Amino acid sequence: MLNGTDILESLIEPEQGDFSADLARYVLSLKFSSEQQALFEELSYKAQDGVLSPEEERVLDAFLSANTFLIILKSKASRSLDQHSPAA
């Protein structure tokens, strides 16, 4: 059974390093803001303690989905830059 990560990987194909160097560098620069990171961490701790409200759970799920997307996208970007670099 496919999950969200499987679908994203089949769509993005992170094993294919076919981003331009400029796009790859841009993708690698993407990150959560400090405020978003703080909220993500706060919700993660609350989840570990089992005290998330339903709304907080939805927000944490959204962060986790966005983070998974970034990981897959950055994997493709890294591979792309490796392929643009001259062999050592």
PDB file of N, CA, C and O in Angstrom, chain B, residues numbered from 101:
ATOM      1  N   MET B 101       0.838  -1.186   0.000  1.00  0.00           N
ATOM      2  CA  MET B 101       0.000   0.000   0.000  1.00  0.00           C
ATOM      3  C   MET B 101       0.884   1.251   0.000  1.00  0.00           C
ATOM      4  O   MET B 101       1.809   1.365   0.804  1.00  0.00           O
ATOM      5  N   LEU B 102       0.600   2.163  -0.884  1.00  0.00           N
ATOM      6  CA  LEU B 102       1.374   3.400  -0.980  1.00  0.00           C
ATOM      7  C   LEU B 102       1.022   4.341   0.163  1.00  0.00           C
ATOM      8  O   LEU B 102      -0.130   4.426   0.587  1.00  0.00           O
ATOM      9  N   ASN B 103       2.048   5.055   0.659  1.00  0.00           N
ATOM     10  CA  ASN B 103       1.799   6.112   1.623  1.00  0.00           C
ATOM     11  C   ASN B 103       2.217   7.436   0.991  1.00  0.00           C
ATOM     12  O   ASN B 103       2.676   7.467  -0.151  1.00  0.00           O
ATOM     13  N   GLY B 104       2.057   8.532   1.738  1.00  0.00           N
ATOM     14  CA  GLY B 104       2.371   9.854   1.198  1.00  0.00           C
ATOM     15  C   GLY B 104       3.812   9.996   0.758  1.00  0.00           C
ATOM     16  O   GLY B 104       4.097  10.618  -0.265  1.00  0.00           O
ATOM     17  N   THR B 105       4.721   9.424   1.527  1.00  0.00           N
ATOM     18  CA  THR B 105       6.143   9.501   1.178  1.00  0.00           C
ATOM     19  C   THR B 105       6.427   8.759  -0.120  1.00  0.00           C
ATOM     20  O   THR B 105       7.177   9.246  -0.966  1.00  0.00           O
ATOM     21  N   ASP B 106       5.833   7.586  -0.280  1.00  0.00           N
ATOM     22  CA  ASP B 106       6.017   6.823  -1.521  1.00  0.00           C
ATOM     23  C   ASP B 106       5.539   7.623  -2.730  1.00  0.00           C
ATOM     24  O   ASP B 106       6.194   7.650  -3.772  1.00  0.00           O
ATOM     25  N   ILE B 107       4.404   8.265  -2.574  1.00  0.00           N
ATOM     26  CA  ILE B 107       3.838   9.047  -3.678  1.00  0.00           C
ATOM     27  C   ILE B 107       4.739  10.227  -4.014  1.00  0.00           C
ATOM     28  O   ILE B 107       5.004  10.494  -5.187  1.00  0.00           O
ATOM     29  N   LEU B 108       5.215  10.939  -2.985  1.00  0.00           N
ATOM     30  CA  LEU B 108       6.116  12.068  -3.232  1.00  0.00           C
ATOM     31  C   LEU B 108       7.399  11.616  -3.919  1.00  0.00           C
ATOM     32  O   LEU B 108       7.869  12.262  -4.855  1.00  0.00           O
ATOM     33  N   GLU B 109       7.965  10.500  -3.449  1.00  0.00           N
ATOM     34  CA  GLU B 109       9.203  10.010  -4.058  1.00  0.00           C
ATOM     35  C   GLU B 109       8.992   9.601  -5.506  1.00  0.00           C
ATOM     36  O   GLU B 109       9.860   9.836  -6.347  1.00  0.00           O
ATOM     37  N   SER B 110       7.855   8.995  -5.809  1.00  0.00           N
ATOM     38  CA  SER B 110       7.614   8.607  -7.201  1.00  0.00           C
ATOM     39  C   SER B 110       7.381   9.835  -8.081  1.00  0.00           C
ATOM     40  O   SER B 110       7.683   9.813  -9.274  1.00  0.00           O
ATOM     41  N   LEU B 111       6.853  10.888  -7.502  1.00  0.00           N
ATOM     42  CA  LEU B 111       6.614  12.122  -8.247  1.00  0.00           C
ATOM     43  C   LEU B 111       7.908  12.915  -8.452  1.00  0.00           C
ATOM     44  O   LEU B 111       8.184  13.382  -9.557  1.00  0.00           O
ATOM     45  N   ILE B 112       8.690  13.064  -7.396  1.00  0.00           N
ATOM     46  CA  ILE B 112       9.898  13.902  -7.425  1.00  0.00           C
ATOM     47  C   ILE B 112      11.107  13.157  -7.974  1.00  0.00           C
ATOM     48  O   ILE B 112      12.000  13.775  -8.555  1.00  0.00           O
ATOM     49  N   GLU B 113      11.150  11.839  -7.800  1.00  0.00           N
ATOM     50  CA  GLU B 113      12.281  11.016  -8.246  1.00  0.00           C
ATOM     51  C   GLU B 113      13.608  11.561  -7.711  1.00  0.00           C
ATOM     52  O   GLU B 113      14.443  12.033  -8.483  1.00  0.00           O
ATOM     53  N   PRO B 114      13.803  11.496  -6.381  1.00  0.00           N
ATOM     54  CA  PRO B 114      15.014  12.081  -5.807  1.00  0.00           C
ATOM     55  C   PRO B 114      16.309  11.432  -6.283  1.00  0.00           C
ATOM     56  O   PRO B 114      17.378  12.032  -6.178  1.00  0.00           O
ATOM     57  N   GLU B 115      16.221  10.220  -6.802  1.00  0.00           N
ATOM     58  CA  GLU B 115      17.435   9.567  -7.301  1.00  0.00           C
ATOM     59  C   GLU B 115      17.898  10.171  -8.623  1.00  0.00           C
ATOM     60  O   GLU B 115      19.030   9.932  -9.045  1.00  0.00           O
ATOM     61  N   GLN B 116      17.049  10.941  -9.275  1.00  0.00           N
ATOM     62  CA  GLN B 116      17.399  11.620 -10.525  1.00  0.00           C
ATOM     63  C   GLN B 116      17.963  13.001 -10.192  1.00  0.00           C
ATOM     64  O   GLN B 116      17.251  13.827  -9.621  1.00  0.00           O
ATOM     65  N   GLY B 117      19.171  13.257 -10.521  1.00  0.00           N
ATOM     66  CA  GLY B 117      19.797  14.549 -10.246  1.00  0.00           C
ATOM     67  C   GLY B 117      19.649  15.489 -11.418  1.00  0.00           C
ATOM     68  O   GLY B 117      20.639  15.895 -12.026  1.00  0.00           O
ATOM     69  N   ASP B 118      18.412  15.838 -11.737  1.00  0.00           N
ATOM     70  CA  ASP B 118      18.195  16.626 -12.947  1.00  0.00           C
ATOM     71  C   ASP B 118      17.739  18.065 -12.695  1.00  0.00           C
ATOM     72  O   ASP B 118      17.183  18.700 -13.591  1.00  0.00           O
ATOM     73  N   PHE B 119      17.971  18.589 -11.479  1.00  0.00           N
ATOM     74  CA  PHE B 119      17.736  20.017 -11.235  1.00  0.00           C
ATOM     75  C   PHE B 119      18.933  20.785 -11.787  1.00  0.00           C
ATOM     76  O   PHE B 119      20.055  20.278 -11.811  1.00  0.00           O
ATOM     77  N   SER B 120      18.680  22.001 -12.225  1.00  0.00           N
ATOM     78  CA  SER B 120      19.803  22.875 -12.569  1.00  0.00           C
ATOM     79  C   SER B 120      20.561  23.189 -11.285  1.00  0.00           C
ATOM     80  O   SER B 120      20.025  23.043 -10.187  1.00  0.00           O
ATOM     81  N   ALA B 121      21.800  23.616 -11.428  1.00  0.00           N
ATOM     82  CA  ALA B 121      22.610  23.946 -10.245  1.00  0.00           C
ATOM     83  C   ALA B 121      21.960  25.068  -9.445  1.00  0.00           C
ATOM     84  O   ALA B 121      21.942  25.020  -8.215  1.00  0.00           O
ATOM     85  N   ASP B 122      21.429  26.073 -10.126  1.00  0.00           N
ATOM     86  CA  ASP B 122      20.783  27.188  -9.426  1.00  0.00           C
ATOM     87  C   ASP B 122      19.550  26.724  -8.659  1.00  0.00           C
ATOM     88  O   ASP B 122      19.350  27.111  -7.508  1.00  0.00           O
ATOM     89  N   LEU B 123      18.729  25.900  -9.290  1.00  0.00           N
ATOM     90  CA  LEU B 123      17.538  25.390  -8.607  1.00  0.00           C
ATOM     91  C   LEU B 123      17.943  24.523  -7.428  1.00  0.00           C
ATOM     92  O   LEU B 123      17.339  24.614  -6.359  1.00  0.00           O
ATOM     93  N   ALA B 124      18.942  23.697  -7.602  1.00  0.00           N
ATOM     94  CA  ALA B 124      19.395  22.825  -6.517  1.00  0.00           C
ATOM     95  C   ALA B 124      19.867  23.652  -5.323  1.00  0.00           C
ATOM     96  O   ALA B 124      19.517  23.349  -4.183  1.00  0.00           O
ATOM     97  N   ARG B 125      20.656  24.691  -5.575  1.00  0.00           N
ATOM     98  CA  ARG B 125      21.120  25.548  -4.476  1.00  0.00           C
ATOM     99  C   ARG B 125      19.947  26.239  -3.788  1.00  0.00           C
ATOM    100  O   ARG B 125      19.937  26.366  -2.564  1.00  0.00           O
ATOM    101  N   TYR B 126      18.960  26.685  -4.559  1.00  0.00           N
ATOM    102  CA  TYR B 126      17.780  27.317  -3.966  1.00  0.00           C
ATOM    103  C   TYR B 126      17.032  26.327  -3.075  1.00  0.00           C
ATOM    104  O   TYR B 126      16.680  26.652  -1.941  1.00  0.00           O
ATOM    105  N   VAL B 127      16.793  25.137  -3.581  1.00  0.00           N
ATOM    106  CA  VAL B 127      16.066  24.124  -2.809  1.00  0.00           C
ATOM    107  C   VAL B 127      16.807  23.825  -1.510  1.00  0.00           C
ATOM    108  O   VAL B 127      16.182  23.697  -0.457  1.00  0.00           O
ATOM    109  N   LEU B 128      18.128  23.714  -1.573  1.00  0.00           N
ATOM    110  CA  LEU B 128      18.902  23.425  -0.372  1.00  0.00           C
ATOM    111  C   LEU B 128      18.856  24.566   0.639  1.00  0.00           C
ATOM    112  O   LEU B 128      19.154  24.356   1.814  1.00  0.00           O
ATOM    113  N   SER B 129      18.491  25.757   0.207  1.00  0.00           N
ATOM    114  CA  SER B 129      18.395  26.893   1.130  1.00  0.00           C
ATOM    115  C   SER B 129      17.042  26.962   1.844  1.00  0.00           C
ATOM    116  O   SER B 129      16.886  27.723   2.799  1.00  0.00           O
ATOM    117  N   LEU B 130      16.070  26.177   1.390  1.00  0.00           N
ATOM    118  CA  LEU B 130      14.742  26.223   1.995  1.00  0.00           C
ATOM    119  C   LEU B 130      14.768  25.647   3.403  1.00  0.00           C
ATOM    120  O   LEU B 130      15.367  24.599   3.643  1.00  0.00           O
ATOM    121  N   LYS B 131      14.118  26.333   4.328  1.00  0.00           N
ATOM    122  CA  LYS B 131      14.023  25.840   5.705  1.00  0.00           C
ATOM    123  C   LYS B 131      12.868  26.543   6.407  1.00  0.00           C
ATOM    124  O   LYS B 131      12.381  27.581   5.959  1.00  0.00           O
ATOM    125  N   PHE B 132      12.449  25.955   7.506  1.00  0.00           N
ATOM    126  CA  PHE B 132      11.423  26.583   8.317  1.00  0.00           C
ATOM    127  C   PHE B 132      12.002  27.843   8.962  1.00  0.00           C
ATOM    128  O   PHE B 132      13.196  27.905   9.257  1.00  0.00           O
ATOM    129  N   SER B 133      11.144  28.849   9.178  1.00  0.00           N
ATOM    130  CA  SER B 133      11.580  30.038   9.907  1.00  0.00           C
ATOM    131  C   SER B 133      11.844  29.645  11.360  1.00  0.00           C
ATOM    132  O   SER B 133      11.439  28.566  11.795  1.00  0.00           O
ATOM    133  N   SER B 134      12.506  30.498  12.097  1.00  0.00           N
ATOM    134  CA  SER B 134      12.783  30.188  13.505  1.00  0.00           C
ATOM    135  C   SER B 134      11.484  30.038  14.302  1.00  0.00           C
ATOM    136  O   SER B 134      11.405  29.213  15.212  1.00  0.00           O
ATOM    137  N   GLU B 135      10.474  30.833  13.962  1.00  0.00           N
ATOM    138  CA  GLU B 135       9.181  30.716  14.638  1.00  0.00           C
ATOM    139  C   GLU B 135       8.504  29.385  14.306  1.00  0.00           C
ATOM    140  O   GLU B 135       7.944  28.730  15.186  1.00  0.00           O
ATOM    141  N   GLN B 136       8.559  28.995  13.044  1.00  0.00           N
ATOM    142  CA  GLN B 136       7.980  27.715  12.641  1.00  0.00           C
ATOM    143  C   GLN B 136       8.722  26.559  13.305  1.00  0.00           C
ATOM    144  O   GLN B 136       8.097  25.611  13.780  1.00  0.00           O
ATOM    145  N   GLN B 137      10.050  26.632  13.339  1.00  0.00           N
ATOM    146  CA  GLN B 137      10.845  25.578  13.962  1.00  0.00           C
ATOM    147  C   GLN B 137      10.505  25.454  15.446  1.00  0.00           C
ATOM    148  O   GLN B 137      10.391  24.344  15.966  1.00  0.00           O
ATOM    149  N   ALA B 138      10.342  26.588  16.128  1.00  0.00           N
ATOM    150  CA  ALA B 138      10.002  26.562  17.552  1.00  0.00           C
ATOM    151  C   ALA B 138       8.637  25.913  17.769  1.00  0.00           C
ATOM    152  O   ALA B 138       8.465  25.119  18.694  1.00  0.00           O
ATOM    153  N   LEU B 139       7.667  26.249  16.921  1.00  0.00           N
ATOM    154  CA  LEU B 139       6.336  25.656  17.037  1.00  0.00           C
ATOM    155  C   LEU B 139       6.388  24.158  16.750  1.00  0.00           C
ATOM    156  O   LEU B 139       5.770  23.366  17.461  1.00  0.00           O
ATOM    157  N   PHE B 140       7.112  23.775  15.723  1.00  0.00           N
ATOM    158  CA  PHE B 140       7.283  22.363  15.364  1.00  0.00           C
ATOM    159  C   PHE B 140       7.849  21.585  16.560  1.00  0.00           C
ATOM    160  O   PHE B 140       7.346  20.517  16.912  1.00  0.00           O
ATOM    161  N   GLU B 141       8.890  22.130  17.172  1.00  0.00           N
ATOM    162  CA  GLU B 141       9.498  21.465  18.324  1.00  0.00           C
ATOM    163  C   GLU B 141       8.542  21.397  19.508  1.00  0.00           C
ATOM    164  O   GLU B 141       8.446  20.367  20.174  1.00  0.00           O
ATOM    165  N   GLU B 142       7.834  22.495  19.770  1.00  0.00           N
ATOM    166  CA  GLU B 142       6.872  22.513  20.878  1.00  0.00           C
ATOM    167  C   GLU B 142       5.798  21.444  20.678  1.00  0.00           C
ATOM    168  O   GLU B 142       5.469  20.704  21.606  1.00  0.00           O
ATOM    169  N   LEU B 143       5.256  21.367  19.468  1.00  0.00           N
ATOM    170  CA  LEU B 143       4.221  20.377  19.193  1.00  0.00           C
ATOM    171  C   LEU B 143       4.778  18.959  19.260  1.00  0.00           C
ATOM    172  O   LEU B 143       4.087  18.040  19.700  1.00  0.00           O
ATOM    173  N   SER B 144       6.007  18.778  18.831  1.00  0.00           N
ATOM    174  CA  SER B 144       6.641  17.450  18.908  1.00  0.00           C
ATOM    175  C   SER B 144       6.775  16.999  20.353  1.00  0.00           C
ATOM    176  O   SER B 144       6.496  15.845  20.675  1.00  0.00           O
ATOM    177  N   TYR B 145       7.207  17.916  21.235  1.00  0.00           N
ATOM    178  CA  TYR B 145       7.328  17.574  22.654  1.00  0.00           C
ATOM    179  C   TYR B 145       5.963  17.255  23.254  1.00  0.00           C
ATOM    180  O   TYR B 145       5.826  16.308  24.029  1.00  0.00           O
ATOM    181  N   LYS B 146       4.956  18.047  22.893  1.00  0.00           N
ATOM    182  CA  LYS B 146       3.611  17.797  23.407  1.00  0.00           C
ATOM    183  C   LYS B 146       3.094  16.447  22.921  1.00  0.00           C
ATOM    184  O   LYS B 146       2.409  15.740  23.660  1.00  0.00           O
ATOM    185  N   ALA B 147       3.417  16.091  21.690  1.00  0.00           N
ATOM    186  CA  ALA B 147       2.993  14.796  21.147  1.00  0.00           C
ATOM    187  C   ALA B 147       3.648  13.660  21.932  1.00  0.00           C
ATOM    188  O   ALA B 147       3.003  12.656  22.233  1.00  0.00           O
ATOM    189  N   GLN B 148       4.931  13.824  22.263  1.00  0.00           N
ATOM    190  CA  GLN B 148       5.631  12.796  23.046  1.00  0.00           C
ATOM    191  C   GLN B 148       4.997  12.634  24.424  1.00  0.00           C
ATOM    192  O   GLN B 148       4.977  11.538  24.985  1.00  0.00           O
ATOM    193  N   ASP B 149       4.482  13.737  24.960  1.00  0.00           N
ATOM    194  CA  ASP B 149       3.832  13.695  26.276  1.00  0.00           C
ATOM    195  C   ASP B 149       2.363  13.294  26.186  1.00  0.00           C
ATOM    196  O   ASP B 149       1.708  13.094  27.209  1.00  0.00           O
ATOM    197  N   GLY B 150       1.846  13.176  24.962  1.00  0.00           N
ATOM    198  CA  GLY B 150       0.457  12.777  24.765  1.00  0.00           C
ATOM    199  C   GLY B 150      -0.557  13.842  25.128  1.00  0.00           C
ATOM    200  O   GLY B 150      -1.662  13.521  25.567  1.00  0.00           O
ATOM    201  N   VAL B 151      -0.198  15.108  24.952  1.00  0.00           N
ATOM    202  CA  VAL B 151      -1.102  16.197  25.359  1.00  0.00           C
ATOM    203  C   VAL B 151      -1.455  17.152  24.210  1.00  0.00           C
ATOM    204  O   VAL B 151      -1.725  18.329  24.449  1.00  0.00           O
ATOM    205  N   LEU B 152      -1.454  16.661  22.981  1.00  0.00           N
ATOM    206  CA  LEU B 152      -1.825  17.491  21.838  1.00  0.00           C
ATOM    207  C   LEU B 152      -3.338  17.598  21.721  1.00  0.00           C
ATOM    208  O   LEU B 152      -4.059  16.617  21.900  1.00  0.00           O
ATOM    209  N   SER B 153      -3.807  18.797  21.419  1.00  0.00           N
ATOM    210  CA  SER B 153      -5.223  18.962  21.080  1.00  0.00           C
ATOM    211  C   SER B 153      -5.414  18.485  19.643  1.00  0.00           C
ATOM    212  O   SER B 153      -4.434  18.334  18.913  1.00  0.00           O
ATOM    213  N   PRO B 154      -6.656  18.245  19.223  1.00  0.00           N
ATOM    214  CA  PRO B 154      -6.873  17.840  17.824  1.00  0.00           C
ATOM    215  C   PRO B 154      -6.331  18.865  16.820  1.00  0.00           C
ATOM    216  O   PRO B 154      -5.782  18.478  15.788  1.00  0.00           O
ATOM    217  N   GLU B 155      -6.477  20.150  17.103  1.00  0.00           N
ATOM    218  CA  GLU B 155      -5.964  21.176  16.193  1.00  0.00           C
ATOM    219  C   GLU B 155      -4.442  21.144  16.162  1.00  0.00           C
ATOM    220  O   GLU B 155      -3.845  21.263  15.092  1.00  0.00           O
ATOM    221  N   GLU B 156      -3.811  20.987  17.310  1.00  0.00           N
ATOM    222  CA  GLU B 156      -2.353  20.898  17.353  1.00  0.00           C
ATOM    223  C   GLU B 156      -1.863  19.664  16.602  1.00  0.00           C
ATOM    224  O   GLU B 156      -0.820  19.700  15.948  1.00  0.00           O
ATOM    225  N   GLU B 157      -2.605  18.592  16.698  1.00  0.00           N
ATOM    226  CA  GLU B 157      -2.238  17.373  15.962  1.00  0.00           C
ATOM    227  C   GLU B 157      -2.288  17.611  14.453  1.00  0.00           C
ATOM    228  O   GLU B 157      -1.427  17.128  13.717  1.00  0.00           O
ATOM    229  N   ARG B 158      -3.292  18.352  13.996  1.00  0.00           N
ATOM    230  CA  ARG B 158      -3.383  18.680  12.560  1.00  0.00           C
ATOM    231  C   ARG B 158      -2.200  19.545  12.124  1.00  0.00           C
ATOM    232  O   ARG B 158      -1.639  19.342  11.047  1.00  0.00           O
ATOM    233  N   VAL B 159      -1.826  20.508  12.964  1.00  0.00           N
ATOM    234  CA  VAL B 159      -0.699  21.384  12.633  1.00  0.00           C
ATOM    235  C   VAL B 159       0.600  20.574  12.603  1.00  0.00           C
ATOM    236  O   VAL B 159       1.410  20.736  11.690  1.00  0.00           O
ATOM    237  N   LEU B 160       0.798  19.714  13.587  1.00  0.00           N
ATOM    238  CA  LEU B 160       1.998  18.874  13.615  1.00  0.00           C
ATOM    239  C   LEU B 160       2.048  17.965  12.392  1.00  0.00           C
ATOM    240  O   LEU B 160       3.108  17.793  11.792  1.00  0.00           O
ATOM    241  N   ASP B 161       0.917  17.386  12.020  1.00  0.00           N
ATOM    242  CA  ASP B 161       0.876  16.547  10.816  1.00  0.00           C
ATOM    243  C   ASP B 161       1.264  17.340   9.576  1.00  0.00           C
ATOM    244  O   ASP B 161       1.955  16.824   8.696  1.00  0.00           O
ATOM    245  N   ALA B 162       0.822  18.596   9.503  1.00  0.00           N
ATOM    246  CA  ALA B 162       1.174  19.453   8.365  1.00  0.00           C
ATOM    247  C   ALA B 162       2.680  19.720   8.346  1.00  0.00           C
ATOM    248  O   ALA B 162       3.309  19.676   7.289  1.00  0.00           O
ATOM    249  N   PHE B 163       3.255  19.999   9.526  1.00  0.00           N
ATOM    250  CA  PHE B 163       4.706  20.193   9.609  1.00  0.00           C
ATOM    251  C   PHE B 163       5.449  18.938   9.180  1.00  0.00           C
ATOM    252  O   PHE B 163       6.422  19.017   8.429  1.00  0.00           O
ATOM    253  N   LEU B 164       5.000  17.790   9.648  1.00  0.00           N
ATOM    254  CA  LEU B 164       5.665  16.532   9.298  1.00  0.00           C
ATOM    255  C   LEU B 164       5.593  16.270   7.798  1.00  0.00           C
ATOM    256  O   LEU B 164       6.565  15.805   7.203  1.00  0.00           O
ATOM    257  N   SER B 165       4.453  16.563   7.188  1.00  0.00           N
ATOM    258  CA  SER B 165       4.313  16.394   5.737  1.00  0.00           C
ATOM    259  C   SER B 165       5.236  17.347   4.986  1.00  0.00           C
ATOM    260  O   SER B 165       5.904  16.950   4.032  1.00  0.00           O
ATOM    261  N   ALA B 166       5.270  18.607   5.421  1.00  0.00           N
ATOM    262  CA  ALA B 166       6.141  19.593   4.780  1.00  0.00           C
ATOM    263  C   ALA B 166       7.603  19.196   4.942  1.00  0.00           C
ATOM    264  O   ALA B 166       8.391  19.330   4.006  1.00  0.00           O
ATOM    265  N   ASN B 167       7.966  18.712   6.122  1.00  0.00           N
ATOM    266  CA  ASN B 167       9.341  18.297   6.368  1.00  0.00           C
ATOM    267  C   ASN B 167       9.721  17.104   5.485  1.00  0.00           C
ATOM    268  O   ASN B 167      10.820  17.067   4.931  1.00  0.00           O
ATOM    269  N   THR B 168       8.829  16.149   5.357  1.00  0.00           N
ATOM    270  CA  THR B 168       9.084  14.998   4.474  1.00  0.00           C
ATOM    271  C   THR B 168       9.284  15.468   3.040  1.00  0.00           C
ATOM    272  O   THR B 168      10.191  15.001   2.351  1.00  0.00           O
ATOM    273  N   PHE B 169       8.444  16.388   2.592  1.00  0.00           N
ATOM    274  CA  PHE B 169       8.575  16.945   1.242  1.00  0.00           C
ATOM    275  C   PHE B 169       9.944  17.595   1.067  1.00  0.00           C
ATOM    276  O   PHE B 169      10.616  17.374   0.059  1.00  0.00           O
ATOM    277  N   LEU B 170      10.360  18.408   2.059  1.00  0.00           N
ATOM    278  CA  LEU B 170      11.661  19.073   1.967  1.00  0.00           C
ATOM    279  C   LEU B 170      12.807  18.070   1.933  1.00  0.00           C
ATOM    280  O   LEU B 170      13.763  18.252   1.179  1.00  0.00           O
ATOM    281  N   ILE B 171      12.725  17.028   2.731  1.00  0.00           N
ATOM    282  CA  ILE B 171      13.790  16.018   2.751  1.00  0.00           C
ATOM    283  C   ILE B 171      13.941  15.375   1.370  1.00  0.00           C
ATOM    284  O   ILE B 171      15.055  15.214   0.870  1.00  0.00           O
ATOM    285  N   ILE B 172      12.826  15.014   0.769  1.00  0.00           N
ATOM    286  CA  ILE B 172      12.864  14.376  -0.551  1.00  0.00           C
ATOM    287  C   ILE B 172      13.388  15.355  -1.602  1.00  0.00           C
ATOM    288  O   ILE B 172      14.221  14.992  -2.433  1.00  0.00           O
ATOM    289  N   LEU B 173      12.902  16.591  -1.564  1.00  0.00           N
ATOM    290  CA  LEU B 173      13.327  17.607  -2.521  1.00  0.00           C
ATOM    291  C   LEU B 173      14.817  17.916  -2.365  1.00  0.00           C
ATOM    292  O   LEU B 173      15.536  18.057  -3.354  1.00  0.00           O
ATOM    293  N   LYS B 174      15.274  18.020  -1.109  1.00  0.00           N
ATOM    294  CA  LYS B 174      16.690  18.313  -0.869  1.00  0.00           C
ATOM    295  C   LYS B 174      17.583  17.143  -1.268  1.00  0.00           C
ATOM    296  O   LYS B 174      18.727  17.349  -1.672  1.00  0.00           O
ATOM    297  N   SER B 175      17.080  15.937  -1.160  1.00  0.00           N
ATOM    298  CA  SER B 175      17.837  14.780  -1.635  1.00  0.00           C
ATOM    299  C   SER B 175      18.091  14.899  -3.133  1.00  0.00           C
ATOM    300  O   SER B 175      19.201  14.659  -3.609  1.00  0.00           O
ATOM    301  N   LYS B 176      17.054  15.270  -3.862  1.00  0.00           N
ATOM    302  CA  LYS B 176      17.192  15.444  -5.313  1.00  0.00           C
ATOM    303  C   LYS B 176      18.150  16.595  -5.615  1.00  0.00           C
ATOM    304  O   LYS B 176      18.968  16.506  -6.531  1.00  0.00           O
ATOM    305  N   ALA B 177      18.045  17.667  -4.846  1.00  0.00           N
ATOM    306  CA  ALA B 177      18.915  18.823  -5.060  1.00  0.00           C
ATOM    307  C   ALA B 177      20.376  18.459  -4.812  1.00  0.00           C
ATOM    308  O   ALA B 177      21.254  18.848  -5.583  1.00  0.00           O
ATOM    309  N   SER B 178      20.636  17.722  -3.749  1.00  0.00           N
ATOM    310  CA  SER B 178      22.019  17.305  -3.456  1.00  0.00           C
ATOM    311  C   SER B 178      22.572  16.425  -4.564  1.00  0.00           C
ATOM    312  O   SER B 178      23.712  16.594  -4.996  1.00  0.00           O
ATOM    313  N   ARG B 179      21.764  15.498  -5.011  1.00  0.00           N
ATOM    314  CA  ARG B 179      22.200  14.621  -6.101  1.00  0.00           C
ATOM    315  C   ARG B 179      22.466  15.439  -7.359  1.00  0.00           C
ATOM    316  O   ARG B 179      23.418  15.170  -8.092  1.00  0.00           O
ATOM    317  N   SER B 180      21.634  16.423  -7.603  1.00  0.00           N
ATOM    318  CA  SER B 180      21.801  17.280  -8.780  1.00  0.00           C
ATOM    319  C   SER B 180      23.120  18.039  -8.718  1.00  0.00           C
ATOM    320  O   SER B 180      23.848  18.104  -9.708  1.00  0.00           O
ATOM    321  N   LEU B 181      23.431  18.615  -7.554  1.00  0.00           N
ATOM    322  CA  LEU B 181      24.688  19.348  -7.427  1.00  0.00           C
ATOM    323  C   LEU B 181      25.883  18.396  -7.575  1.00  0.00           C
ATOM    324  O   LEU B 181      26.896  18.759  -8.173  1.00  0.00           O
ATOM    325  N   ASP B 182      25.763  17.195  -7.035  1.00  0.00           N
ATOM    326  CA  ASP B 182      26.847  16.211  -7.205  1.00  0.00           C
ATOM    327  C   ASP B 182      27.092  15.949  -8.687  1.00  0.00           C
ATOM    328  O   ASP B 182      28.239  15.809  -9.112  1.00  0.00           O
ATOM    329  N   GLN B 183      26.032  15.884  -9.465  1.00  0.00           N
ATOM    330  CA  GLN B 183      26.179  15.592 -10.892  1.00  0.00           C
ATOM    331  C   GLN B 183      26.687  16.783 -11.683  1.00  0.00           C
ATOM    332  O   GLN B 183      27.255  16.618 -12.763  1.00  0.00           O
ATOM    333  N   HIS B 184      26.482  18.010 -11.140  1.00  0.00           N
ATOM    334  CA  HIS B 184      26.996  19.203 -11.812  1.00  0.00           C
ATOM    335  C   HIS B 184      28.451  19.469 -11.467  1.00  0.00           C
ATOM    336  O   HIS B 184      29.133  20.208 -12.178  1.00  0.00           O
ATOM    337  N   SER B 185      28.937  18.868 -10.372  1.00  0.00           N
ATOM    338  CA  SER B 185      30.315  19.083  -9.958  1.00  0.00           C
ATOM    339  C   SER B 185      31.253  18.248 -10.816  1.00  0.00           C
ATOM    340  O   SER B 185      30.945  17.099 -11.134  1.00  0.00           O
ATOM    341  N   PRO B 186      32.394  18.813 -11.192  1.00  0.00           N
ATOM    342  CA  PRO B 186      33.366  18.011 -11.943  1.00  0.00           C
ATOM    343  C   PRO B 186      33.897  16.892 -11.059  1.00  0.00           C
ATOM    344  O   PRO B 186      34.038  17.055  -9.847  1.00  0.00           O
ATOM    345  N   ALA B 187      34.185  15.771 -11.672  1.00  0.00           N
ATOM    346  CA  ALA B 187      34.719  14.614 -10.941  1.00  0.00           C
ATOM    347  C   ALA B 187      36.060  14.982 -10.333  1.00  0.00           C
ATOM    348  O   ALA B 187      36.883  15.665 -10.943  1.00  0.00           O
ATOM    349  N   ALA B 188      36.253  14.505  -9.104  1.00  0.00           N
ATOM    350  CA  ALA B 188      37.517  14.830  -8.419  1.00  0.00           C
ATOM    351  C   ALA B 188      38.621  13.872  -8.819  1.00  0.00           C
ATOM    352  O   ALA B 188      39.749  13.996  -8.341  1.00  0.00           O
TER     353      ALA B 188
END
